[in-house]
Protein backbone atom coordinates (compact mmCIF):
# COMPACT_ATOMS: atom_id res chain seq x y z
CA UNK A 1 0.00 0.00 0.00
CA UNK A 2 2.69 2.46 0.93
CA UNK A 3 5.07 2.83 -2.02
CA UNK A 4 7.05 5.66 -0.43
CA UNK A 5 10.64 4.61 0.15
CA UNK A 6 12.68 6.29 2.80
CA UNK A 7 16.04 7.59 1.72
CA UNK A 8 18.89 8.22 4.12
CA UNK A 9 19.37 11.81 5.15
CA UNK A 10 22.11 13.60 3.22
CA UNK A 11 24.29 14.71 6.14
CA UNK A 12 26.49 16.91 3.95
CA UNK A 13 23.46 18.93 2.81
CA UNK A 14 22.20 19.23 6.38
CA UNK A 15 25.61 20.38 7.57
CA UNK A 16 25.97 23.08 4.92
CA UNK A 17 22.34 24.11 5.29
CA UNK A 18 22.84 24.74 9.00
CA UNK A 19 26.12 26.52 8.23
CA UNK A 20 24.37 28.90 5.82
CA UNK A 21 21.65 29.56 8.38
CA UNK A 22 24.32 30.35 10.97
CA UNK A 23 26.09 32.73 8.61
CA UNK A 24 22.81 34.41 7.78
CA UNK A 25 22.10 34.90 11.48
CA UNK A 26 25.59 36.38 11.99
CA UNK A 27 25.14 38.84 9.12
CA UNK A 28 21.66 39.77 10.36
CA UNK A 29 23.01 40.43 13.86
CA UNK A 30 25.75 42.59 12.31
CA UNK A 31 23.19 44.58 10.30
CA UNK A 32 21.10 45.10 13.44
CA UNK A 33 24.17 46.35 15.33
CA UNK A 34 24.01 43.49 17.85
CA UNK A 35 27.22 41.67 16.86
CA UNK A 36 30.52 42.58 15.23
CA UNK A 37 30.90 40.12 12.34
CA UNK A 38 34.10 41.80 11.17
CA UNK A 39 35.83 40.58 14.32
CA UNK A 40 34.56 37.08 13.61
CA UNK A 41 35.94 37.02 10.07
CA UNK A 42 39.23 38.68 11.01
CA UNK A 43 40.00 36.29 13.86
CA UNK A 44 37.99 33.12 13.29
CA UNK A 45 38.07 32.59 9.52
CA UNK A 46 39.99 29.26 9.83
CA UNK A 47 36.86 27.79 11.38
CA UNK A 48 35.41 27.57 7.87
CA UNK A 49 38.25 25.24 6.88
CA UNK A 50 37.70 23.19 10.03
CA UNK A 51 33.97 22.97 9.26
CA UNK A 52 34.69 21.81 5.71
CA UNK A 53 36.92 19.09 7.15
CA UNK A 54 34.29 18.10 9.68
CA UNK A 55 31.70 17.70 6.93
CA UNK A 56 34.05 15.29 5.11
CA UNK A 57 34.43 13.08 8.18
CA UNK A 58 30.94 11.72 7.61
CA UNK A 59 31.88 10.22 4.23
CA UNK A 60 34.13 7.15 4.23
CA UNK A 61 35.83 8.03 0.95
CA UNK A 62 37.06 11.41 2.15
CA UNK A 63 37.81 10.84 5.85
CA UNK A 64 41.53 11.53 5.47
CA UNK A 65 40.84 14.67 3.47
CA UNK A 66 38.61 15.82 6.31
CA UNK A 67 41.29 15.09 8.90
CA UNK A 68 43.83 17.10 6.88
CA UNK A 69 41.47 20.05 6.50
CA UNK A 70 40.78 20.04 10.23
CA UNK A 71 44.53 19.89 10.95
CA UNK A 72 45.38 22.75 8.61
CA UNK A 73 42.42 24.78 9.89
CA UNK A 74 43.50 24.21 13.49
CA UNK A 75 47.04 25.34 12.67
CA UNK A 76 45.73 28.45 10.92
CA UNK A 77 43.47 29.21 13.89
CA UNK A 78 46.36 28.80 16.36
CA UNK A 79 48.55 31.13 14.30
CA UNK A 80 45.76 33.67 13.74
CA UNK A 81 44.89 33.87 17.44
CA UNK A 82 48.58 33.72 18.48
CA UNK A 83 47.93 30.87 20.91
CA UNK A 84 51.00 30.54 23.18
CA UNK A 85 52.51 33.44 21.23
CA UNK A 86 52.70 31.42 18.01
CA UNK A 87 52.64 33.12 14.63
CA UNK A 88 52.63 31.73 11.10
CA UNK A 89 56.40 32.05 11.01
CA UNK A 90 57.03 30.33 14.33
CA UNK A 91 54.40 27.59 14.09
CA UNK A 92 54.92 26.12 10.60
CA UNK A 93 56.85 23.13 12.03
CA UNK A 94 53.51 22.06 13.53
CA UNK A 95 52.37 21.28 9.98
CA UNK A 96 55.34 18.96 9.49
CA UNK A 97 54.58 17.24 12.79
CA UNK A 98 50.91 16.83 11.89
CA UNK A 99 51.80 15.56 8.41
CA UNK A 100 54.23 12.99 9.83
CA UNK A 101 51.75 11.86 12.48
CA UNK A 102 49.03 11.51 9.85
CA UNK A 103 51.24 9.42 7.57
CA UNK A 104 52.19 7.12 10.47
CA UNK A 105 48.59 6.82 11.68
CA UNK A 106 47.34 6.03 8.21
CA UNK A 107 50.04 3.39 7.68
CA UNK A 108 49.22 1.74 11.01
CA UNK A 109 45.48 1.77 10.36
CA UNK A 110 45.96 0.39 6.84
CA UNK A 111 48.13 -2.42 8.27
CA UNK A 112 45.48 -3.31 10.86
CA UNK A 113 42.75 -3.12 8.24
CA UNK A 114 44.84 -5.32 5.93
CA UNK A 115 45.21 -7.97 8.65
CA UNK A 116 41.46 -7.98 9.19
CA UNK A 117 40.84 -8.37 5.46
CA UNK A 118 43.42 -11.18 5.24
CA UNK A 119 41.81 -13.01 8.19
CA UNK A 120 38.35 -12.62 6.69
CA UNK A 121 39.59 -13.89 3.32
CA UNK A 122 41.24 -16.93 4.89
CA UNK A 123 38.08 -17.79 6.85
CA UNK A 124 36.01 -17.46 3.70
CA UNK A 125 38.33 -19.82 1.75
CA UNK A 126 38.33 -22.42 4.56
CA UNK A 127 34.57 -22.81 4.36
C-alpha distance (Angstrom), angle and dihedral (degrees) to the residues before:
residue distance angle dihedral
X1 . . .
X2 3.76 . .
X3 3.80 108.7 .
X4 3.80 94.3 173.4
X5 3.78 110.6 116.8
X6 3.74 120.1 -155.5
X7 3.76 116.1 -128.8
X8 3.78 123.4 -157.7
X9 3.77 115.3 -100.0
X10 3.80 113.6 -99.0
X11 3.82 99.1 -123.3
X12 3.80 93.2 -170.6
X13 3.82 91.2 57.9
X14 3.80 91.3 46.5
X15 3.78 91.4 49.6
X16 3.80 94.7 50.5
X17 3.80 91.9 41.1
X18 3.80 90.8 56.5
X19 3.81 89.5 44.2
X20 3.81 91.4 55.0
X21 3.79 90.8 47.5
X22 3.81 89.4 51.4
X23 3.80 91.9 49.9
X24 3.78 90.6 47.9
X25 3.80 90.3 52.3
X26 3.83 90.6 49.4
X27 3.80 92.4 51.0
X28 3.82 91.2 45.8
X29 3.81 90.8 51.4
X30 3.81 88.8 49.5
X31 3.81 91.7 50.8
X32 3.81 90.4 49.3
X33 3.81 90.6 51.0
X34 3.81 92.8 -117.7
X35 3.83 98.6 112.9
X36 3.79 136.8 25.8
X37 3.81 104.9 -127.0
X38 3.80 91.8 176.0
X39 3.80 89.3 67.9
X40 3.79 89.3 50.7
X41 3.80 93.8 53.1
X42 3.80 94.5 41.5
X43 3.80 95.0 51.3
X44 3.80 107.8 20.9
X45 3.81 104.6 37.8
X46 3.85 92.9 116.5
X47 3.80 87.5 68.4
X48 3.81 87.6 77.5
X49 3.80 89.5 60.9
X50 3.80 90.4 47.2
X51 3.81 90.4 49.9
X52 3.81 91.1 50.4
X53 3.80 88.6 52.5
X54 3.79 91.9 47.4
X55 3.79 90.9 53.2
X56 3.82 89.7 54.4
X57 3.80 92.5 53.8
X58 3.79 89.8 74.5
X59 3.81 92.7 62.6
X60 3.81 117.6 71.8
X61 3.80 94.4 -147.8
X62 3.79 94.7 57.6
X63 3.82 103.7 33.9
X64 3.81 93.8 116.5
X65 3.79 91.4 47.6
X66 3.79 87.9 53.5
X67 3.80 92.1 49.5
X68 3.82 90.5 51.1
X69 3.80 92.7 48.7
X70 3.80 90.5 50.1
X71 3.82 90.6 48.7
X72 3.79 94.3 49.2
X73 3.81 91.2 43.7
X74 3.80 91.0 50.5
X75 3.81 90.8 50.4
X76 3.81 91.2 48.9
X77 3.81 90.4 48.6
X78 3.82 92.0 49.7
X79 3.81 91.2 50.0
X80 3.81 93.8 43.7
X81 3.81 93.5 50.9
X82 3.84 92.3 39.3
X83 3.80 92.3 -128.3
X84 3.83 107.9 -166.0
X85 3.80 87.0 -0.1
X86 3.81 92.8 -65.7
X87 3.79 121.1 154.0
X88 3.79 131.9 -176.4
X89 3.79 89.2 -94.1
X90 3.80 96.0 49.3
X91 3.81 99.1 38.9
X92 3.82 103.8 48.0
X93 3.84 91.5 101.1
X94 3.81 85.8 68.2
X95 3.81 87.3 69.9
X96 3.80 90.6 55.7
X97 3.80 90.6 48.9
X98 3.81 91.9 48.9
X99 3.80 91.6 46.3
X100 3.81 91.9 50.8
X101 3.80 92.6 46.0
X102 3.80 90.7 49.2
X103 3.81 92.7 50.5
X104 3.82 91.2 49.5
X105 3.81 93.1 45.7
X106 3.77 92.2 48.9
X107 3.81 92.2 48.6
X108 3.80 91.4 50.0
X109 3.80 93.5 46.9
X110 3.81 91.7 47.1
X111 3.82 89.7 50.9
X112 3.81 91.7 50.9
X113 3.79 91.1 45.2
X114 3.82 89.8 48.8
X115 3.81 91.1 53.3
X116 3.79 90.6 51.1
X117 3.80 91.2 49.8
X118 3.82 91.4 47.5
X119 3.83 91.2 50.3
X120 3.79 91.9 48.0
X121 3.81 91.0 48.6
X122 3.81 92.4 50.0
X123 3.82 91.8 49.4
X124 3.78 90.3 49.3
X125 3.84 92.2 51.4
X126 3.83 92.6 47.8
X127 3.78 91.9 59.2
